[in-house]
Amino acid sequence: MICNSETGDKLSRIPLVKSAKIIQGNALKIDWNNLDKTKEYDITADVTNVFEVNEPKVHYETLNVFSKKVNINPTHIIQNEFIAKSKYDYIIGNPPFRGKSNQNEEQKADLEVVFSGVKGFGVLDYVTAWYLKAAQYIQNTKTKVAFVSTNSITQGEQVGVLWNLLFNHYRIKIHFAHRTFQWNNEARGNAAVHCVIIGFANFDIPEKLIFEYENIKGEAHEIKVKNINPYLVEGKDIVILSRKTPICNVPKIVFGSMPNDNGNLLLSKQEYEDYKKIEPQGAKYIKEFTGGEEFINKIERFCFWLNDINPSELRDCPLLLNRIDNNKNYRLKSSRENTKKLAEYPMLFGEIRQPKSDYILIPNLSSGLRKYIPIGFKSSKVITSNLALIIPNAKVYHFGILTSIMHMSWVRYTCGMLSTSLRYSNNLVYNNFPWPENPTEKQIKLVEQSAQKVLDIRAYFPESSLADLYDPRTMPPALVKAHQELDKAVDLCYRSQAFTNESKRIEFLFELYDKYTADLFTNKKNKN
């Protein structure tokens, strides 16, 4: 909806009984600068008008209204020049959300036109096109904009594409924001959507408002702030961009190894048991195999790990040779050239990143209902797939920081979501995470002791999966308490003053991130 003074002081209710102008058309194809130069059909009573726009960027004549009833007849048009205000006071709306995987071909084409020349726009929700159209329209004006949107436009990789453009190219400032709340719409089935409301303009104001929801189904309370960043947090207009290396001196993180085998090198528990009975000579080349889902849900899987297999021994394993032949044929039939090249090494995984040391495993997906992402240590003898992230050479201290509420606050604001699951990112989340600046030996030791206690309590429940242990409904009280103690130990590594809520944590982390990255940029300049 686009409003100006012609609508009156109050918004008209449905049915429209006061003067209103409605434009029917595709808002992403219409030239918003020509909205007052359209042809107008007066179709109800004396006062309500509907504009119909079919094509973009065309000069349209307009019907002179004269407060009289006119039949709806496209041929009944009186040509007349219409001079209107060049800009509007407000632009408000609830555009269609549509994530990238739910967009139809027409919507994808709309995004391609609106974001022409913008790198990485393919990850954006459909609603973001309205943000860019509005940002272009309100340049050098006092027009204010507010849109209801999916909260995903303030998370993960979308922030780097959308808000980097809006802030740096169009000089947008966020004036107010409703953080994530649950909206039950009136559609059939009453679908619940996690939404935000963002108000912005092309000019700054000294005092801004954040509306925070302690419970996404509850009521908001107002917070007055000096600035709102694209994560809807008080702080500088920081945009977290993808990085290949961590901003802090910590072990590097990588994906696990990718089979790219169509299942030919993988075995279920039953397949493993059957193979050992029929072809025991090949069993010594089978290793435990896991990914994020297997790790969380305690699912047993196995794989053939044939990096150092003796050719003569391989010839004595006909069942295994058959699997290798099938894998070769699968790769040869691929439409990807890189996969076809892998057919030359059909006994090996497509990508091998298995560390020689024990490592921390982080699932790539974890339920957003969990307070903590279940992470843990794995032996170098366990092969982890590319559906999880691994940190070789990590210590108990690193585990303690990563499984703390401090790190989880960073995760929830910077990672993306896949449905209701947190999607952990190495380049966005881990590599940009601000670790404690100067923890003392005493503080580090306390984190290690608290982290080890978490691991020890998990071990008390050998029959339970991590999904069981970290379900908010079934999490053992002893584990809850151990995590609370760990959270306090980690907090002390950052500052002595307690954090009262997640908002304070994330504000602190963004300030620390700004400090770390400013030093990085300074160092780069000095090297040049």
N, C-alpha and C positions, 0 to 999 in steps of 0.2 A: 504494500500500500504506500502511495506517495501523497503526502498531504501538503496543502498550503492554506492560506487564509480563506480561500473560497469555501472550505468545508465548515467554517464556523468555529466557535470556541470549543465546542464539545464534539466528540466523535459521534457520528450518526449511528443509530442502531438499525438492525435489520428487522422489518423491511425498511428500506430507505424512504423517508418521508420528507427529508430536507434536501437542499441542493447538494448533490454529490456527483463527482465525475469519476467514472470507472473506465479504465482502459483494458481491453481484452486483447491479449497477445502474449508472445513469448518474451518475458522481461530481459532475457539475455541476448535477444536479437534486436530488440527495439533500441533506437538511439534515444537515450533518456533526455538529451538536450532538446529534442524536438517533441516532447510530450504535449506541449501546448500548441502544436501545429498539426494536429490530427483532424480527421474528419469526424464529426460528432453526430450521433443519432439520438434524438430526444424520443425515448420510448415509453416513458411513464408520466402520467399526470402532467403537471406544469413545471416540475422543478428537478426531476432526476434525469441525468444524461449518461449515456454509455458511449465511450470511445472504442472503436474497433481498429486495431492496428495489425496488419497482416505481414508487412515487410519492414525490415530495418532501414534506417538511414535514408529515408525518402521524405521530401517536403509534402506534407498533407495540408489541404485546405480544411476549413472547419465550417460547421453549420452554425449559423447565428441563432441563438436560442430564443430570445424574446419572451420567455415565460409562457409559452403556449404549447398545447398538446400537438404532437406530430406522430403520425402512424410510422411504424417501423418499416421503412421502405428505402433500401439503399439508393434508389434513383431519386428520392425526394431530398436533394441536397441544395442548399443555398450557398453559393460561393461568397466568402467574406474573409477579410484579413482579421486575424486574431492576434492581438499583442498582449503577451503575458509577462509575468515576472520571469527573469532569466534563471532564477534558482528557487528552490523550495526551502522551507524552514526545517522540515523533518522528513526523514526517510525511515520508515519502520516496516517490519514485516517478519514473517515466519516462512522463509523459503523452503522448498523441499530439501531434505537432508542428503540422502542417497550416498552411501560410501562407494568407493571405487569399484568394488566387486558387485554392487547392486545397480549400477548405472546402465541404462539401455544405450543403444548406438546413437540415438539422437542427443541424449544428455552428454555423452562423451564428445560428440561433435561440438556441442555448445561450449564445453570446457576448453576444447582445442582452439576455438575462435577467441574466447575471452582471454585465455592465458597464452595466446600466441607469442612465441619467443621466450617463454618462461621455462627454465630448466626444471624438470622434476614435477611438473604439474599433474602428472598421471596418478600421483598418490592422493590427490585432494578429494574431499567430499564435494558433492555437487553444490552445496550451499555456499562454498567459498567463492563461487563466481559472482554472487551478489555482493560480497565484500569488495572484490576488485572493481566491479562496475560502479559501486557507490564511491569508492576511494577516488576513482577517476573523475566522477561527476562533481564531487564536492571540493575540488581543488580551488583554493583562494576564495572560499565562501565561508559563511557562518552556519552552513547546513549541518544538522546533527543527525546521526544514523544510529539505529538500534535493530539488531536482528536476533531472533531466537535461533539457536543452532545446536548441532550435535557437539558434545564436549570434546570429541575427537579432534576438532580443529585447534584445540589448545594443548594437544599432546603429540609426542613422538615426532616423526619426520614431517608431518604436515606443518608444524610451526616454522621449521626452517625454510619451507617453500613459501607459504602464505605470508606470515608476519614479517619475515625478512624483506619481502617485497613491499608490503604496506608501510612498514616503518621507514625503511631507507630510501625508497623511491617516491612514495606518496606522502611521507611525513605525517602519518596518521598517529593520533594520540587517543588512547582508550580513556573515556571519561567515567564510565561505570561498568560494573560487571557483576552478574549473578554467577557464582561458582556452581559446580555441578548440582543439579537437582533432578528428581525423577518426575517426569511429566506423563500422566496417564491421559492420553488424548481420547477424543470421542469417536474414534474409528471403531469399526466392528472388531470385536476381540479385545478392545481396550488395551492396545499395545503400550507398554511402558518404555519410555525413551529417556536416556540420560542427556540432559540438555544444559546449555549455558545461555545467558543473554549478555550480549556485549554492545555497549554504546560507545561510539567513537566519532571523531570529527577531524578536520584538517587544522585545528588550532588547539592550543593547550589551555588548561584551566588550573588554578592553584590547588584546588581541593577536589579529590575524586572519591568515589564510593565503591566499596566491594561488599556484596551481599553474600554472606557465608552461611552455609547450611551444615550444622553439626550432624544432622540426619538428612539424607537426600530426600526423604519423604516428609520432612518437617518444615518449619518456618525459618525464614532467613533472619539474621541480625546484621545490622549495618556497621561497616567499619570505614572510618574516614582515613584516607591515605594520600600521600603526595604524588605517587605514580603507580600505574598498574602495568605490569609486563604481560606478554602474550600467554603466559601460563596462569594469568589472573592472580598474580601474587604481587604484593607491594615490593617494588624494587626497580632497578634500571631496566630499560627496554632491551633485555638480553634475549638473544635467540640462540638456542643450543643447536649447533651444527654437527654433522657427522665427523668423527675424527678416527684416524687409523691407529693412533697411539694414545695412551692415557696422559692426562694433564699432570698426574702425580707420579712419583717414583714408586710404582707398584708392579707386580708381575703382569705380563701381557695376557690378554684373553683371546682365545680363538674358537672357532667352531670345531666340533668333533669331525671324525672321518666320514666321508660320504660313500656309501656302497656303490650307488649307480649300477645296480645289478639285477633289477626286477625280481629280487628275492632269491636269486640263485645262490648267493653266498651266505644267506641267513637261514636260521633254523628256529622253530618253536621248541619248547621244552620236549614235546612228544617226538618231534622229528629228530632231536638230538639223541634221545634215548633209543629210538629205532636205529639210527645210523650206527651208534656204538656197538649194537648187537650184530649188525650185518657186516660192517666194515671197520672193525676195531683198530686196524692199523692206521686209519686216518684220523682217529679221535684226538690224537695229541695236537692236531692243528686246529682244534676247535677251542674258541675262547668265549667267555661271557660277553654278551653284547647288550648295550643299553642306550636309550635315548631319554628325552625328557619325560615322556609318558611312562616308559618302563620304570624309570628311576622313582617317580612319584608314587606309582601304583604297585610297586613290587612285582612287576611282571618279568618272569624269567625268559630270556631269549639268548641265542648263541649265534656265532658266526664262524665261518672258515677264515682263519687269518694265515695266509699262505706266503707271507713276505720272504721267509727263509726256507721254504720247503725244498727238499732234495728231489730233483727230477726223477731219479730212479724210484723213490718212495711214492711219488705222485702216480707213476705208471702202474703201481700196484693197488691203486684205489679207483676202480672203474666207476663206482657211483659218484665219487667226487669229480672224476674226469667228465662225466656226463653233465654235471652241474656247470663245470667250466665251459664246456662246449655251448650249452644253452646261454650262458652269459655272453659269450662271444657273439652268438647270433643275435641276441637282443641288442647289443651295442651297435652291431653293423647295420641294423635296420633303423637306427635312430636318424631323425632329421637333423640333428645337431652334429656338426663336424667334429667338435671336441669329443663327443661321446663315441663317434665312429673310430677316432684315433685310439681310444681306450680299449678297443677290441684287440689291440696288439698285446694287451696285458690282461687277459680275461680272468686270471686267477687272483688279481689284486683289486682292492677297493678303488673306486674312481678317484677319490681324493684322500690322501693319508696324512693325518695330523696327530696321530697317537703319540703322546709324550712318553719319555722313558722314566719320568718320575711320577709319583702319585700326584693327584690333581683335585682341584675343586670342580664340581659339576654344578652348573646352573641350568635348569630347564628353560627352553626358549618360550614356553607357555605355562602359565600357572593361573589358577582361578583367582579372580579379583576379590573373591569373598575371604580369602585367607589373609590374615594379618601379616604373615611373613611368607615369602617364597621359600619352599623347601629346597635347600641346597645342602651339599655335603661333600665329603671326600670319597674318592674312588682310587683303587689300586691301578697302577700302570698296566696290570695284566688284564684289566677290563676295558674292552673297546667301546668307546662312546661315539655315537652317530652324530651327524651334522644337525640333528634336531635337538641338540643341547650345546651349551657353551662350556669350555673347559679353561681352567687357569692352572697351568703347570707350575711347579715350584712354589705353590702357595703355602702359607703357614696358618696356624690356628688363629693368629691375630687377624689375618685377612678374612678368614671365615667369620670371625666375630663381628667385624665391621660390616661385612656384606649381609649377614643375617640379622642385623639390628634394625630397629624401627627408624633410625636415622637414614640408613640406606633405602629402606622401603619408602620413606617420604619422597626421596629423590626419584625412585622408580615410578611412583604413582603420578608424578607431575611431568616426567620427561619421556617415559616409554609410551608406545602406542598400545591400543587395545584391539584384540581380535574377538569380536562378540563380547563376552563378559570376562575374557581372560587377559591378563597382563602379558604383553609380548616383550620379553627382555631383549635389549639390543646391546651388542658389544660396542658399536661405534657411537651410539647416542647416549646410552645410560652409563655403562662402565667406564668408557674412556673419558667421559666428561665429569665423572663423579668427584667431588672435592673431598678427599680424604683428610683426616685430622692434620693440622698444620705442623705442630711441634709437640707430639705426645711425649711425656716423660717415660722413662723405663718403668716406673711404678704403674703408670696408667696402662701401658702396653701389657704388663704382666697381669693386671686385673682383668683386662679384656680377654687375655688368653685363658685365664682360670675360669672366667664366666662362660666363655665359648666352649671350653672342654666339658663343663658341667652340662651344657645343652646336649652335647654329643653323648655324654654318659647316660643321661636320662632317656634319650632315644633308645639306647642299647638295652634299657630295661624292658622294652616292648618289641622283642625280635619278631613276633608274629604280626605286628601291625605295620602297615605301609605308611609312608610319609603323608599320603592323602588322609589316612586315619588320624595321624598324630597332629596334623595342622588344619583339620576341619574345625572351625570355631565351635561346633556343637560337641565334638568328641576329644578335643585337645586335653591331654592329661593335666590336672592342676599343677603337678610338679614341673612339667615342661613350661607351662604358662609362667610360673614363678621364676624359673631359670632364665627365660627370655627377658622378663622384666629386670632381673639383676644385670643381665648382659646389656640391655638398653641403657641402664644408668651408667655402667662402666664406659660404654661408647660415648655417651653424652659428655662425660667428664673429659674425654680426649679432645673435645671441641671447645668446651668452655665450662667454667665452674657454676654458672647460673643455670638453673633448670629451665627446660623448654616447656611452656605451659600447654602447647597444642601443636598440631602438625603445621599450621600456618607459620608459627614462629620458627619451626625447624627449617622449613623450605625457604623462608626469607633469609635465614642465616646462611644456608647452603648456597643460595644465589649470590649473596655478598661475597662469600669465600670463593666461589667460582669466578666471579668478576675479578677478584684480586689475583687468583692464579693465572687466569688467561691474560690479564694485563701484563703480568711478568713475562709470560711466554712471548707475547707480541713484542715487548721491549727487547727481550733477548734476541729475537729474530732480527730486529732492526739493527741491533748492535753488531751482530755477526756480519751483516751486509756492509 
